[in-house]
């Protein structure tokens, strides 16, 4: 699917779902610099499943410009490196 373009020619950021917005808000509240998160702990805090968090973190990784999200490790639960 092509990325939407605004009238002024700038590329518009794709809109986020409610779950993605909730995760992003949580990350912004928790991070000052760089932090590491396990999907299962984010899920517990937000009332989501670890799978739901993992899928949405991957999507946020592609859709956000002001926060850097990187998949860091995969042991019991995926670890994500988040940098503001």
N, CA, C and O of each residue as an XYZ file, in Angstrom:
336
protein
N       0.848     -1.170      0.000
C       0.000      0.000      0.000
C       0.894      1.235      0.000
O       1.827      1.305      0.800
N       0.639      2.210     -0.871
C       1.479      3.394     -0.931
C       1.301      4.279      0.298
O       0.243      4.286      0.928
N       2.355      5.024      0.628
C       2.290      5.953      1.750
C       1.540      7.192      1.300
O       1.844      7.745      0.243
N       0.552      7.644      2.092
C      -0.224      8.823      1.694
C       0.659     10.072      1.598
O       1.594     10.246      2.380
N       0.349     10.930      0.632
C       1.072     12.181      0.463
C       0.100     13.334      0.668
O      -1.023     13.312      0.165
N       0.549     14.349      1.420
C      -0.291     15.524      1.652
C      -0.239     16.427      0.427
O       0.585     16.222     -0.465
N      -1.112     17.420      0.380
C      -1.163     18.357     -0.752
C       0.147     19.103     -0.957
O       0.520     19.422     -2.086
N       0.849     19.381      0.155
C       2.101     20.127      0.027
C       3.268     19.236     -0.400
O       4.404     19.703     -0.485
N       2.994     17.951     -0.672
C       4.014     17.036     -1.151
C       4.719     16.252     -0.052
O       5.455     15.310     -0.346
N       4.508     16.625      1.213
C       5.135     15.903      2.328
C       4.441     14.558      2.510
O       3.251     14.420      2.229
N       5.185     13.584      2.975
C       4.619     12.263      3.210
C       3.893     12.278      4.549
O       4.477     12.635      5.572
N       2.632     11.896      4.544
C       1.828     11.865      5.768
C       2.103     10.571      6.527
O       2.218      9.503      5.926
N       2.208     10.673      7.844
C       2.406      9.487      8.671
C       1.105      8.700      8.714
O       0.032      9.292      8.829
N       1.182      7.367      8.622
C      -0.036      6.573      8.701
C      -0.681      6.736     10.068
O       0.013      6.906     11.070
N      -1.995      6.685     10.110
C      -2.677      6.833     11.392
C      -2.457      5.575     12.226
O      -2.250      4.485     11.692
N      -2.505      5.748     13.540
C      -2.279      4.651     14.466
C      -3.604      4.141     15.011
O      -4.568      4.896     15.139
N      -3.640      2.868     15.325
C      -4.820      2.301     15.968
C      -4.836      2.728     17.431
O      -3.857      3.278     17.935
N      -5.934      2.478     18.100
C      -6.049      2.808     19.523
C      -4.989      2.052     20.335
O      -4.371      2.622     21.235
N      -4.782      0.780     20.018
C      -3.783     -0.029     20.724
C      -2.385      0.518     20.494
O      -1.599      0.614     21.436
N      -2.061      0.879     19.256
C      -0.744      1.434     18.953
C      -0.534      2.759     19.676
O       0.555      3.018     20.189
N      -1.554      3.589     19.722
C      -1.464      4.867     20.440
C      -1.250      4.638     21.929
O      -0.483      5.355     22.572
N      -1.934      3.631     22.473
C      -1.800      3.299     23.889
C      -0.366      2.842     24.197
O       0.222      3.279     25.186
N       0.187      1.982     23.369
C       1.555      1.497     23.559
C       2.541      2.653     23.425
O       3.457      2.784     24.237
N       2.360      3.486     22.414
C       3.257      4.612     22.181
C       3.234      5.588     23.355
O       4.285      6.068     23.780
N       2.073      5.879     23.872
C       1.960      6.761     25.046
C       2.692      6.164     26.240
O       3.400      6.866     26.962
N       2.516      4.858     26.440
C       3.188      4.160     27.539
C       4.708      4.270     27.392
O       5.411      4.549     28.364
N       5.206      4.054     26.188
C       6.645      4.131     25.956
C       7.169      5.536     26.214
O       8.215      5.703     26.842
N       6.459      6.535     25.738
C       6.898      7.925     25.929
C       6.943      8.304     27.406
O       7.812      9.067     27.830
N       6.006      7.771     28.188
C       5.990      8.039     29.631
C       7.164      7.371     30.342
O       7.671      7.903     31.330
N       7.596      6.226     29.857
C       8.611      5.422     30.527
C      10.049      5.714     30.098
O      10.985      5.442     30.850
N      10.231      6.261     28.905
C      11.578      6.384     28.350
C      12.103      7.809     28.475
O      11.421      8.780     28.148
N      13.339      7.900     28.962
C      14.081      9.151     28.973
C      15.467      8.809     28.438
O      16.366      8.470     29.207
N      15.638      8.896     27.143
C      16.884      8.461     26.520
C      16.673      7.128     25.835
O      16.005      7.053     24.803
N      17.254      6.047     26.418
C      17.120      4.698     25.873
C      16.675      3.757     26.979
O      17.152      3.845     28.110
N      15.762      2.861     26.647
C      15.288      1.862     27.611
C      14.978      0.571     26.862
O      14.757      0.569     25.651
N      14.968     -0.522     27.615
C      14.671     -1.843     27.049
C      13.405     -2.373     27.710
O      13.238     -2.267     28.925
N      12.520     -2.942     26.905
C      11.246     -3.449     27.401
C      11.003     -4.855     26.885
O      11.324     -5.166     25.738
N      10.443     -5.693     27.720
C       9.958     -7.002     27.282
C       8.484     -6.832     26.937
O       7.738     -6.172     27.661
N       8.079     -7.424     25.841
C       6.697     -7.311     25.388
C       5.724     -7.792     26.455
O       4.656     -7.206     26.633
N       6.088     -8.858     27.168
C       5.151     -9.408     28.152
C       4.896     -8.439     29.309
O       3.805     -8.437     29.878
N       5.891     -7.613     29.665
C       5.691     -6.658     30.759
C       4.874     -5.459     30.315
O       4.065     -4.938     31.084
N       5.077     -5.018     29.083
C       4.223     -3.958     28.539
C       2.789     -4.465     28.493
O       1.855     -3.747     28.850
N       2.623     -5.708     28.051
C       1.290     -6.312     27.942
C       0.596     -6.353     29.307
O      -0.581     -6.009     29.417
N       1.320     -6.770     30.337
C       0.740     -6.832     31.691
C       0.283     -5.453     32.149
O      -0.799     -5.312     32.719
N       1.106     -4.437     31.901
C       0.778     -3.089     32.355
C      -0.402     -2.479     31.603
O      -1.139     -1.665     32.160
N      -0.585     -2.868     30.344
C      -1.635     -2.268     29.525
C      -2.868     -3.155     29.342
O      -3.837     -2.749     28.700
N      -2.831     -4.360     29.903
C      -3.972     -5.260     29.761
C      -4.097     -5.854     28.365
O      -5.206     -6.088     27.884
N      -2.971     -6.096     27.717
C      -2.944     -6.672     26.380
C      -2.224     -8.013     26.430
O      -1.681     -8.386     27.471
N      -2.212     -8.739     25.322
C      -1.417     -9.964     25.249
C      -0.018     -9.602     24.745
O       0.160     -8.593     24.062
N       0.971    -10.430     25.085
C       2.341    -10.191     24.629
C       2.406    -10.231     23.102
O       3.160     -9.476     22.489
N       1.623    -11.104     22.500
C       1.593    -11.204     21.035
C       1.057     -9.910     20.424
O       1.586     -9.419     19.427
N       0.013     -9.370     21.023
C      -0.583     -8.127     20.548
C       0.431     -6.973     20.646
O       0.531     -6.146     19.740
N       1.168     -6.932     21.743
C       2.193     -5.902     21.908
C       3.291     -6.086     20.864
O       3.707     -5.118     20.229
N       3.757     -7.308     20.682
C       4.826     -7.573     19.719
C       4.460     -7.177     18.300
O       5.259     -6.563     17.592
N       3.265     -7.526     17.893
C       2.807     -7.178     16.539
C       2.764     -5.658     16.377
O       3.228     -5.116     15.373
N       2.206     -4.986     17.367
C       2.066     -3.535     17.274
C       3.392     -2.801     17.428
O       3.567     -1.731     16.847
N       4.328     -3.349     18.197
C       5.656     -2.732     18.298
C       6.342     -2.781     16.936
O       7.001     -1.822     16.533
N       6.188     -3.895     16.233
C       6.753     -4.005     14.891
C       6.168     -2.971     13.946
O       6.889     -2.390     13.134
N       4.875     -2.740     14.045
C       4.219     -1.740     13.206
C       4.643     -0.332     13.601
O       4.862      0.518     12.738
N       4.759     -0.082     14.906
C       5.201      1.228     15.378
C       6.632      1.519     14.929
O       6.996      2.663     14.657
N       7.412      0.483     14.861
C       8.798      0.608     14.412
C       8.841      1.251     13.023
O       9.734      2.046     12.728
N       7.885      0.909     12.187
C       7.814      1.432     10.823
C       7.079      2.761     10.731
O       7.357      3.557      9.834
N       6.146      3.014     11.642
C       5.244      4.155     11.498
C       5.619      5.394     12.289
O       5.074      6.466     12.026
N       6.522      5.290     13.241
C       6.841      6.457     14.053
C       8.153      7.077     13.615
O       9.077      6.379     13.197
N       8.222      8.372     13.713
C       9.420      9.092     13.295
C      10.158      9.696     14.496
O      11.373      9.890     14.440
N       9.444      9.990     15.564
C      10.039     10.686     16.703
C      10.558      9.750     17.799
O      11.142     10.210     18.781
N      10.350      8.458     17.637
C      10.806      7.483     18.612
C      11.393      6.303     17.837
O      10.803      5.835     16.863
N      12.549      5.833     18.274
C      13.204      4.717     17.588
C      12.923      3.424     18.348
O      13.201      3.319     19.542
N      12.372      2.451     17.644
C      12.033      1.158     18.236
C      12.788      0.086     17.463
O      12.709      0.006     16.237
N      13.522     -0.736     18.207
C      14.340     -1.777     17.581
C      14.138     -3.100     18.310
O      14.224     -3.167     19.536
N      13.870     -4.139     17.545
C      13.755     -5.476     18.152
C      15.146     -5.879     18.605
O      16.081     -5.898     17.804
N      15.291     -6.202     19.883
C      16.608     -6.399     20.449
C      16.917     -7.861     20.733
O      18.041     -8.301     20.490
N      15.972     -8.615     21.233
C      16.238    -10.014     21.547
C      14.969    -10.829     21.595
O      13.875    -10.277     21.706
N      15.108    -12.155     21.511
C      13.947    -13.044     21.521
C      14.216    -14.224     22.432
O      14.567    -15.300     21.948
N      14.067    -14.061     23.706
C      14.179    -15.208     24.613
C      12.774    -15.676     24.917
O      12.081    -16.125     24.004
N      12.313    -15.592     26.174
C      10.921    -15.963     26.489
C       9.963    -14.987     25.836
O       8.896    -15.366     25.354
N      10.357    -13.740     25.829
C       9.518    -12.669     25.321
C      10.447    -11.708     24.591
O      11.574    -11.477     25.029
N       9.989    -11.163     23.507
C      10.826    -10.259     22.732
C      11.180     -9.026     23.547
O      10.334     -8.454     24.235
N      12.440     -8.626     23.461
C      12.899     -7.397     24.093
C      12.984     -6.327     23.014
O      13.443     -6.580     21.900
N      12.535     -5.132     23.365
C      12.555     -4.008     22.433
C      13.413     -2.891     23.003
O      13.278     -2.529     24.172
N      14.285     -2.351     22.184
C      15.099     -1.191     22.548
C      14.349      0.043     22.045
O      14.015      0.139     20.864
N      14.090      0.980     22.952
C      13.329      2.172     22.608
C      14.170      3.403     22.937
O      14.668      3.541     24.054
N      14.326      4.288     21.966
C      15.124      5.500     22.140
C      14.293      6.704     21.742
O      13.679      6.731     20.675
N      14.284      7.696     22.614
C      13.601      8.970     22.310
C      14.616      9.995     21.874
O      14.255     11.132     21.572
